Amino acid sequence: VLTGGHVRVESGFPGRCVTCGSLPGGISSTATPASLHIGGIYRENPAMAVVQLESGDHQPENGFVSPDTTSPGPLTRIDGSVLPFLGGFGKYQKQLIVLTWIPALFIGFSQYSDNFLLAQPNNTCIQPLANHSNQSTGGYSSLLDAPRNASARPASIYANGSYGGFGSGGQNDSTSTQCRCSNWTFELHTGLVQNVVTKWSLVCDSAWKVHIAKFSLLVGSIFGYLVFGILADWFGRHPVLIISVLFMLVFGLTVAFSVNVPMFSTLRFFEGFCLAGITLSLYVLRIELCLPGWRFSMTMVANFVVLGGQLLMPGVAYLCRDWQVLQVIIICPLVLMLSYIWIFPESLRWLLATQQYCRSKWIMGHIAKKNRVNMELDADNILTELQQALQKKPKKTCIVKMVGTRNLWKNIVVLCVNSLTGYGIHHCFARSMMDQDAQDTTMFHSFYVDYYTMAGIAVASCIALCPAVGLMGRRGGLLMFMIITALASLLQLGLLNLLGKYSVHLNIDSSDTLNKNFSIAFSIIGMFSSHAVSNLSIFFCAEITPTVIRGGGLGLVLASAGFGMLTAPIMELHNQKGYFLHHIIFACCTLICIICILLLPETRYQPLPETLADGESYTRQPLLPPRKPGEQRLLLAPSESSRDYTRVHDTPLHEPMKAGWFVTV
């Protein structure tokens, strides 16, 4: 048997030269090929090679992670053995879930604070420059027409034509003349008396600084998701949560005392960075606390709490009246989360998956005591196996190991593209609700109605998501909402252009009004479905990604969502130039996503994967149920999917000469 450049001859299985019939006498157990009977062809027992190949150790082929064919112990079956042994989804777990819901309200405040802190007001010049005073009438020059209340519109939802056009387009000459002013008066419609824009007069030539401030929070969140995702897999979910809260208090409160725009933007970057750590760690802890039947419902309740923060934000802003007070009110309640140092434990699932059994033993005892479970009734011998495994060293994994898998990395990439497309095209639909001619009026002409319309669409989307996922599963629900998004986008891009082109032939008198109504209808449908796609993609990724790299995988999909949201201020910064191409690109992405969603496995009622091998073992199932009770549901039979080909490269190559004779290479 050829192994590592040496020939090993086992006793009882000698080889005999076919040419001269002699035995290879004098060959040691580790003889090199040079000491063999050169020119002779030896016959060996093929069964011996098979036995040695089956018993030898091997490495995965080409660095890929192969599915684990050994039967898992009870410590690795957390959903099936460990959590039921500790009381299942007991009273203590439900209390911890509630503790993850409470901060979601203040997360919602922070995520939607830009709509108020950076809202563009109606501004009027009360003191023009001396050399241009003759251009004003009666000492006043209104820069914005009174009916045009675009600046009061939520900046993260709509493009702001009132200041986005300064310095570009056909308004260059008029705005350059009107912006020559030394003193302004502002009128906000968001409930605040003063915000960042009015404090530092960020209008006209300084309007671009508003976009940079919007970038800061989103870019900080993107980096935060990536960095804290890796740290959560390496150091744990609990330390990431506490550190994020501490720095969130520092940077968030410091934002309220900013002395200029650069300081405000820089601190907002770090605020977004820490906010991402809180959001990600709470999301992962919530997922890992639940049994399969509770994961989706508990996550949706947290989403509703975040939307509750969005709905309450205008009232909070109205009571605060000043942006600095509003910022302090948003951040200060997070001080209560410092108590999580003592009352919130580390994720037991992560500790067991990374083989930190000493800490796991203490937390299991604590959970059993809180749930009033008798640990002596141990039918699966969990405590016995835990005691035997106490000497094992921790085994942690980084998200980089994902590239060594065959299926897992594809699933994560597909969900990242889905999340990016959902949030990116959401802005396209919101932008389409504007009057395309004036670029500054919406269908309701009111800040509060616009704001609550967007919030209402989000709430309706989450409500519809619950029964859809319950009936069709994660993959079926995601596919349905993505198809609706694609249809709304394509109809808005294509059908409306056809109506305008053939309105004369179709005898349509009010084609403009019809186009506007269709555009609003398709926009509402598109925002409804794209919001569902984004939320479900994030949740789907949390279920597919194994526990050992769940923080990194969830960080990737949340960062992709951040990139999608970043397209809104980018388009505003360019005064909506290239908007149509922007919409076409994301419409094409929806078609690609529809095809890729079919490649995803279904995770409903399935236990969470704990290791990379568990993540690889997920198999795709057909969307429709089998016609016959005994019909095979899997697209790949278990016997074929579990077959291990990683040792083929170690098998000796044999060339048939005669019946029963082989040449050993």
C-alpha positions in Angstrom: 0.0 0.0 0.0 1.5 3.3 -1.1 1.4 5.9 1.7 3.4 9.0 1.7 6.1 7.8 -0.7 6.6 4.5 1.2 5.3 1.0 0.7 4.0 -0.8 3.8 3.7 -4.6 3.7 1.5 -6.1 6.4 2.2 -9.6 7.6 -0.1 -12.1 6.2 -0.6 -10.2 3.0 2.6 -10.7 1.0 3.0 -9.6 -2.5 4.4 -12.0 -5.1 6.3 -11.0 -8.3 4.2 -11.9 -11.4 7.4 -12.2 -13.5 9.6 -14.4 -11.4 7.3 -15.5 -8.6 9.7 -14.3 -5.9 8.6 -12.6 -2.7 10.0 -9.2 -1.9 12.2 -10.5 0.9 14.0 -8.2 3.1 11.6 -5.4 2.7 11.1 -3.6 5.9 7.8 -2.3 7.1 8.6 1.2 5.8 10.7 0.4 2.8 11.1 3.0 0.1 10.1 2.3 -3.4 13.8 2.2 -4.4 14.3 -1.0 -2.4 11.6 -2.9 -4.1 12.0 -5.6 -6.7 12.4 -3.3 -9.7 10.6 -4.4 -12.9 8.4 -6.9 -11.0 4.7 -6.6 -10.7 3.3 -7.6 -7.3 -0.1 -8.9 -6.5 -1.6 -7.7 -3.2 -4.8 -8.3 -1.5 -7.2 -5.4 -2.4 -9.2 -5.9 0.8 -6.2 -4.8 2.8 -6.1 -1.4 1.1 -9.8 -0.9 1.7 -9.4 -1.7 5.4 -6.5 0.6 5.8 -8.3 3.5 4.0 -11.4 3.1 6.1 -9.4 3.1 9.4 -7.0 5.9 8.6 -7.4 9.6 9.5 -8.0 12.0 6.6 -8.4 15.7 6.0 -11.2 17.3 4.1 -10.7 17.4 0.4 -9.5 20.8 -1.0 -10.0 22.4 2.4 -13.8 22.0 2.3 -15.8 21.1 5.4 -17.3 17.7 5.1 -20.5 16.7 6.9 -20.0 14.9 10.1 -21.2 11.3 9.7 -20.7 10.4 13.4 -23.7 10.4 15.7 -23.8 13.7 17.7 -23.8 13.6 21.5 -26.5 15.2 23.6 -24.3 18.3 24.2 -24.3 19.0 20.5 -28.1 18.5 20.2 -29.0 21.7 22.1 -32.6 22.1 20.7 -33.3 18.4 21.0 -31.7 17.5 24.3 -30.1 20.3 26.4 -32.8 23.0 26.3 -35.7 20.5 26.9 -33.6 19.1 29.8 -33.5 22.6 31.3 -37.2 23.2 31.0 -37.5 24.0 27.3 -38.7 27.6 26.6 -39.4 28.1 30.3 -40.1 31.1 32.5 -36.5 32.2 32.8 -36.0 32.2 29.1 -39.1 34.2 28.6 -37.9 36.8 31.1 -34.6 37.1 29.2 -36.5 37.5 25.9 -38.5 40.4 27.4 -35.2 42.0 28.4 -34.1 41.9 24.7 -37.4 43.6 23.7 -37.1 46.6 26.0 -34.0 48.2 24.4 -35.6 47.7 20.9 -37.8 50.7 21.6 -34.8 53.0 22.1 -33.0 51.4 19.1 -36.0 52.5 17.1 -35.6 56.0 18.5 -32.0 56.1 17.4 -32.5 54.6 14.0 -35.2 57.2 13.0 -33.7 60.2 14.8 -32.2 61.5 11.5 -35.7 62.4 10.3 -35.8 65.0 13.0 -32.2 66.0 13.8 -31.4 66.6 10.1 -34.8 67.6 8.7 -34.5 70.5 6.3 -36.6 73.5 7.3 -38.3 76.3 5.3 -35.8 79.1 5.4 -36.1 82.8 4.7 -33.4 85.4 4.3 -33.9 88.3 6.6 -30.6 90.1 5.9 -29.1 89.7 2.4 -25.5 90.6 1.7 -24.9 94.3 1.3 -24.0 94.1 -2.4 -27.1 92.1 -3.2 -29.6 93.9 -1.0 -31.3 95.4 -4.1 -32.4 91.9 -5.1 -34.7 91.5 -2.2 -38.1 93.0 -1.8 -38.7 94.9 1.4 -35.6 93.5 3.0 -36.9 89.8 2.7 -36.2 87.2 0.1 -37.9 83.9 0.5 -35.7 81.1 -0.8 -38.5 78.5 -0.8 -42.0 78.9 -2.0 -44.4 78.6 0.9 -46.4 75.7 -0.4 -43.3 73.7 -1.0 -42.8 72.0 2.3 -40.3 69.4 1.0 -37.7 70.3 3.6 -40.0 69.0 6.4 -40.1 65.6 4.8 -38.2 62.7 6.4 -34.8 62.9 5.0 -34.2 59.1 5.0 -37.4 58.5 3.1 -37.6 61.1 0.3 -35.2 63.1 -1.7 -35.1 66.7 -0.6 -35.4 68.8 -3.6 -35.3 72.0 -1.6 -31.7 71.7 -0.8 -30.5 68.9 -3.0 -30.7 71.1 -6.0 -28.4 73.8 -4.8 -25.3 74.2 -6.9 -26.5 71.9 -9.7 -29.1 71.6 -12.4 -31.1 74.4 -13.9 -31.4 76.3 -10.6 -27.8 77.2 -10.4 -28.2 80.9 -11.4 -31.3 81.6 -9.2 -30.1 79.7 -6.1 -26.6 81.2 -6.3 -28.3 84.6 -6.2 -30.8 83.8 -3.5 -28.2 82.0 -1.2 -26.2 85.2 -0.7 -27.5 85.9 2.7 -26.0 86.7 6.1 -29.0 86.0 8.3 -31.7 83.4 8.1 -35.0 82.6 9.7 -36.1 78.9 9.8 -39.4 77.1 10.2 -39.4 73.4 11.1 -42.4 71.1 10.8 -41.1 68.2 12.8 -42.1 69.3 16.3 -38.7 70.7 17.1 -37.9 74.4 17.4 -34.3 73.9 16.6 -32.3 71.1 15.0 -28.8 70.6 13.6 -29.7 72.3 10.3 -31.1 75.4 11.9 -28.3 75.7 14.5 -25.5 75.8 11.9 -27.5 77.1 8.9 -26.9 74.1 6.7 -28.6 75.5 3.7 -27.5 76.5 0.2 -23.8 75.9 -0.2 -23.6 74.1 3.2 -26.4 71.7 2.4 -24.0 69.0 1.4 -22.9 68.7 5.1 -26.4 67.3 5.9 -25.7 64.4 3.6 -22.4 63.8 5.3 -24.1 63.7 8.6 -26.5 61.1 7.3 -23.7 59.1 6.0 -22.0 59.0 9.4 -24.7 57.0 11.2 -25.1 54.5 8.4 -21.4 54.0 7.7 -20.7 53.6 11.4 -23.5 51.0 11.6 -22.0 49.1 8.6 -18.6 48.9 10.2 -20.1 48.1 13.6 -22.0 45.1 12.2 -18.9 43.7 10.6 -16.6 44.3 13.6 -18.9 43.3 16.4 -20.1 40.3 14.5 -16.6 38.9 14.5 -16.1 39.8 18.2 -19.4 38.2 19.2 -18.2 34.9 17.8 -14.8 35.1 19.4 -15.4 36.7 22.8 -19.2 36.0 23.3 -22.5 37.8 22.9 -22.6 39.2 26.4 -19.3 41.1 26.4 -20.1 42.7 23.0 -23.5 43.9 24.4 -22.1 45.5 27.5 -19.2 47.1 25.7 -21.5 48.5 23.0 -23.8 49.9 25.7 -21.0 51.6 27.5 -19.6 53.3 24.4 -23.0 54.1 23.2 -23.6 56.1 26.3 -20.4 58.0 25.9 -20.6 58.9 22.2 -24.4 59.3 22.2 -24.4 61.8 25.0 -21.4 63.6 23.6 -23.3 64.2 20.3 -25.7 66.5 22.1 -22.8 68.8 23.0 -21.3 69.0 19.6 -19.8 72.5 18.8 -19.7 72.2 15.0 -20.8 69.9 12.1 -17.5 67.9 11.8 -17.7 67.0 15.5 -21.4 66.1 15.2 -20.7 63.9 12.1 -17.7 62.1 13.7 -19.6 61.4 16.9 -22.6 60.1 15.0 -20.3 57.7 13.2 -19.2 56.2 16.5 -22.8 56.3 17.8 -23.9 54.2 14.8 -20.9 51.9 15.4 -22.0 51.1 18.9 -25.7 51.0 18.0 -24.8 48.2 15.6 -23.2 46.2 18.4 -26.3 46.5 20.6 -28.6 45.5 17.7 -26.6 42.5 16.6 -25.9 41.1 20.1 -29.5 41.4 21.2 -30.7 39.7 17.9 -28.3 36.8 18.3 -29.1 36.3 22.0 -32.8 36.3 21.3 -32.5 33.7 18.5 -30.3 31.4 20.6 -32.6 31.5 23.6 -35.6 30.1 21.7 -36.7 26.7 20.7 -37.5 26.2 17.0 -41.2 26.9 17.4 -40.7 30.2 19.1 -37.9 31.8 17.1 -39.9 33.7 14.5 -42.6 34.9 16.8 -40.2 36.3 19.3 -38.2 38.1 16.6 -41.3 39.6 15.1 -42.3 41.0 18.5 -38.9 42.7 18.7 -39.5 44.2 15.2 -42.9 45.5 16.3 -41.2 47.2 19.3 -38.7 48.9 17.0 -41.6 50.1 14.8 -43.3 51.3 18.1 -40.2 53.5 18.6 -40.7 54.9 15.1 -44.4 55.7 15.8 -43.6 57.4 19.1 -40.7 59.4 17.8 -42.7 62.5 16.6 -44.4 62.8 20.0 -41.1 62.6 21.8 -39.6 65.2 19.5 -42.6 67.5 20.1 -42.2 67.2 23.9 -38.4 67.8 23.7 -38.6 70.9 21.3 -34.8 71.0 21.0 -32.6 68.6 19.2 -30.0 68.4 22.1 -32.7 67.5 24.6 -34.1 64.9 22.2 -30.7 63.3 21.8 -30.2 63.0 25.5 -33.7 61.6 26.0 -33.0 58.9 23.4 -29.6 57.8 24.9 -30.2 58.1 28.7 -32.6 55.1 29.0 -29.7 52.8 27.9 -28.1 53.4 31.3 -30.6 50.7 32.6 -28.9 48.2 30.3 -25.8 48.3 32.5 -27.7 46.0 34.8 -27.5 43.3 32.1 -24.0 42.7 33.4 -25.5 40.8 36.3 -28.9 39.7 35.2 -28.3 38.6 31.6 -26.0 35.5 31.2 -23.9 34.5 28.3 -25.5 32.4 25.5 -25.5 28.8 26.6 -25.8 27.7 23.0 -22.6 29.5 22.1 -20.7 28.2 25.1 -21.6 24.6 24.2 -20.8 25.1 20.5 -17.4 26.4 21.4 -16.7 23.7 24.0 -16.5 26.0 27.0 -18.0 23.4 29.2 -16.9 24.8 32.6 -18.9 28.0 32.1 -21.7 25.9 30.5 -22.1 23.8 33.6 -22.6 26.8 35.8 -25.1 28.4 33.5 -27.1 25.2 33.1 -27.4 24.9 36.8 -28.5 28.5 37.0 -31.2 28.0 34.3 -32.4 24.8 35.9 -32.7 26.5 39.3 -34.7 29.4 37.8 -37.0 27.0 35.9 -37.3 24.7 38.9 -36.1 21.7 37.0 -34.9 18.5 38.8 -31.5 17.9 37.2 -31.4 14.4 38.6 -33.8 13.2 36.0 -31.2 13.0 33.3 -32.4 10.5 30.7 -29.9 11.5 28.1 -26.9 11.5 30.5 -26.2 15.1 29.6 -24.5 15.9 33.0 -22.4 12.8 32.7 -21.1 13.7 29.3 -20.6 17.3 30.4 -18.5 16.1 33.3 -16.4 14.0 31.0 -15.9 17.0 28.6 -14.7 19.5 31.1 -11.1 19.0 30.2 -11.6 19.9 26.6 -10.1 23.1 25.3 -12.4 25.8 23.8 -12.7 25.7 20.1 -13.7 29.0 18.5 -14.3 29.8 14.9 -14.1 32.9 12.8 -16.4 33.9 10.0 -13.5 33.6 7.6 -13.8 29.8 7.8 -17.1 30.2 5.9 -15.1 30.3 2.6 -14.0 26.7 3.2 -17.6 25.4 3.0 -19.5 24.2 -0.1 -23.1 25.4 0.6 -23.0 27.7 3.6 -21.2 30.6 2.0 -23.6 30.5 -0.9 -26.6 30.7 1.4 -25.1 33.7 3.2 -24.2 35.5 0.0 -27.7 35.0 -1.4 -29.3 36.4 1.8 -26.9 39.4 1.8 -27.9 40.2 -1.8 -31.6 39.9 -0.8 -31.1 42.3 2.1 -29.2 44.8 0.0 -31.8 44.7 -2.8 -34.7 45.0 -0.3 -33.4 48.1 1.4 -32.0 49.6 -1.8 -35.2 49.3 -3.9 -37.3 50.6 -0.9 -35.8 54.0 -1.5 -36.7 53.8 -5.2 -40.3 53.2 -4.4 -40.4 56.0 -1.8 -38.8 58.4 -4.3 -41.5 57.5 -6.8 -44.2 58.8 -4.5 -42.9 62.3 -5.1 -44.2 64.6 -7.8 -41.6 64.1 -10.6 -42.0 67.7 -11.9 -41.7 69.6 -8.7 -39.6 67.1 -6.8 -40.8 68.4 -3.5 -44.4 67.4 -3.0 -45.8 64.1 -1.9 -49.2 62.8 -2.1 -50.2 64.1 1.3 -48.2 67.4 1.5 -47.6 66.9 5.2 -44.6 65.8 7.3 -46.6 63.9 9.8 -48.9 62.2 7.3 -45.8 61.2 5.2 -44.0 59.9 8.2 -46.9 57.9 9.6 -47.7 56.6 6.1 -44.2 55.1 5.9 -44.5 53.7 9.4 -48.0 52.3 8.6 -46.6 50.5 5.5 -43.8 49.0 7.7 -46.3 47.8 10.3 -48.6 46.3 7.7 -45.6 44.5 6.2 -44.7 42.9 9.5 -48.3 41.9 10.2 -48.6 40.2 6.7 -45.2 38.6 7.2 -46.4 36.5 10.2 -49.1 34.4 8.5 -47.1 34.2 5.2 -44.1 32.6 6.9 -46.4 30.4 9.0 -48.1 29.0 5.9 -45.2 28.9 3.4 -42.1 28.8 5.6 -39.1 31.0 5.4 -38.1 30.3 1.8 -41.6 30.3 0.4 -42.5 33.6 2.2 -39.2 35.2 1.0 -39.8 34.1 -2.5 -43.4 35.4 -2.6 -42.5 38.9 -1.3 -39.5 39.1 -3.7 -41.8 38.3 -6.6 -44.2 41.0 -5.5 -41.3 43.5 -5.3 -40.1 42.6 -8.7 -43.6 42.9 -10.3 -44.2 46.2 -8.6 -40.8 47.5 -9.8 -41.1 46.3 -13.4 -44.7 47.5 -13.8 -43.8 50.9 -12.4 -40.8 51.2 -14.8 -42.5 49.7 -17.9 -46.3 50.0 -17.7 -46.3 53.7 -16.8 -44.1 54.5 -19.8 -46.3 52.5 -22.1 -49.4 54.4 -20.8 -47.8 57.7 -21.5 -46.6 56.6 -24.9 -49.9 55.1 -26.1 -52.3 57.4 -24.2 -53.5 59.0 -27.5 -54.2 55.6 -29.2 -56.0 54.4 -26.1 -58.1 57.6 -25.8 -56.9 58.3 -22.3 -57.5 62.0 -21.6 -55.9 62.4 -18.1 -52.8 60.2 -18.7 -50.7 62.2 -16.3 -53.2 61.7 -13.4 -53.5 58.0 -14.3 -49.7 57.6 -14.3 -49.4 59.4 -11.0 -52.1 57.2 -9.3 -50.5 54.0 -10.7 -47.1 55.1 -9.6 -48.4 55.7 -6.0 -50.1 52.4 -6.0 -47.1 50.5 -7.2 -44.8 52.4 -4.8 -47.0 51.4 -1.8 -47.0 47.8 -2.9 -43.3 47.8 -3.5 -42.4 49.4 -0.1 -44.7 46.9 1.6 -43.1 43.8 0.0 -39.5 45.1 0.1 -39.7 45.8 3.8 -40.8 42.2 4.3 -38.0 40.9 2.1 -35.4 42.8 4.2 -36.6 41.7 7.6 -37.1 38.1 6.5 -33.6 37.9 4.9 -32.0 39.0 8.2 -34.0 36.5 10.2 -33.3 33.7 7.6 -29.6 34.3 7.8 -29.6 34.1 11.6 -31.2 30.6 11.3 -29.0 29.3 8.5 -25.7 30.4 10.0 -24.1 28.0 12.5 -23.8 29.1 16.1 -20.0 29.3 16.0 -20.1 32.0 13.3 -23.7 33.3 13.7 -22.4 36.8 14.8 -20.3 37.2 11.8 -22.9 35.9 9.4 -25.6 38.1 10.8 -23.2 41.0 10.7 -22.6 40.5 7.0 -26.3 40.5 6.1 -27.0 43.5 8.4 -24.1 45.4 6.8 -25.5 44.6 3.4 -28.8 46.1 4.6 -26.9 49.2 5.6 -25.4 49.5 2.2 -28.9 49.3 0.8 -30.1 52.1 3.1 -27.0 54.1 2.1 -28.2 54.5 -1.4 -30.8 57.1 -0.2 -28.4 59.8 0.9 -26.1 59.1 -2.0 -28.9 59.8 -4.4 -29.8 62.9 -2.5 -26.2 64.1 -2.6 -26.3 63.9 -6.4 -29.7 65.6 -6.6 -31.4 62.4 -7.8 -29.2 62.2 -10.9 -29.2 58.7 -12.2 -32.3 57.8 -10.2 -33.9 55.9 -13.1 -30.8 53.8 -13.7 -30.6 53.2 -10.0 -34.1 51.8 -10.0 -33.4 49.6 -13.1 -30.3 48.1 -11.4 -32.2 47.1 -8.3 -35.1 45.8 -10.4 -32.7 43.5 -12.2 -31.3 42.4 -8.8 -34.8 41.3 -7.7 -35.0 39.0 -10.7 -31.6 37.5 -9.8 -32.7 37.1 -6.2 -35.9 35.2 -7.2 -33.7 32.5 -8.9 -31.2 32.4 -6.0 -33.9 32.0 -3.3 -34.8 28.6 -4.8 -31.3 27.4 -3.8 -31.9 28.1 -0.1 -32.9 25.3 2.4 -36.0 25.5 4.6 -35.3 26.1 8.3 -38.9 26.2 9.7 -39.1 23.9 12.8 -35.5 22.8 12.2 -32.9 23.0 15.0 -30.3 25.7 14.7 -27.0 24.5 13.3 -24.2 24.6 15.8 -21.0 23.8 13.8 -19.9 24.4 10.3 -20.6 20.7 9.5 -24.2 21.2 10.8 -24.6 24.2 8.4 -23.4 22.1 5.5 -25.8 19.3 6.3 -28.9 21.5 5.5 -30.4 20.1 2.3 -32.9 21.9 -0.1 -36.4 20.6 -0.3 -39.0 21.2 -3.0 -41.4 24.1 -2.4 -44.5 21.9 -3.0 -45.3 18.9 -0.7 -44.9 15.3 -2.2 -47.8 13.9 -4.1 -47.4 10.4 -2.5 -46.8 9.7 1.2 -43.6 7.7 0.5 -42.2 10.0 -2.1 -38.6 11.3 -1.5 -38.8 15.0 -0.5 -35.1 15.8 -0.6 -33.6 16.9 -3.9 -30.6 14.8 -3.0 -31.0 11.4 -1.4 -29.4 11.1 2.1 -27.3 8.2 1.0 -25.8 10.3 -1.8 -25.5 13.6 0.1 -23.7 12.0 3.1 -21.2 10.0 0.9 -17.7 11.0 1.7 -15.3 11.4 -1.2 -12.6 13.1 0.7 -10.2 10.1 0.7 -10.3 9.3 -3.0 -6.9 11.0 -3.5 -5.3 8.5 -1.0 -6.5 5.4 -2.8 -3.8 3.5 -4.7 -4.2 3.6 -8.4 -4.6 0.1 -9.9 -4.3 -0.9 -13.5 -6.0 -4.2 -14.4 -3.6 -6.7 -16.1 -5.3 -10.1 -15.7 -8.1 -11.4 -13.6 -7.3 -10.7 -10.0 -3.9 -9.0 -10.8 -3.0 -5.3 -10.4 0.0 -3.1 -10.9 0.6 -1.0 -7.8 1.8 2.6 -8.6 
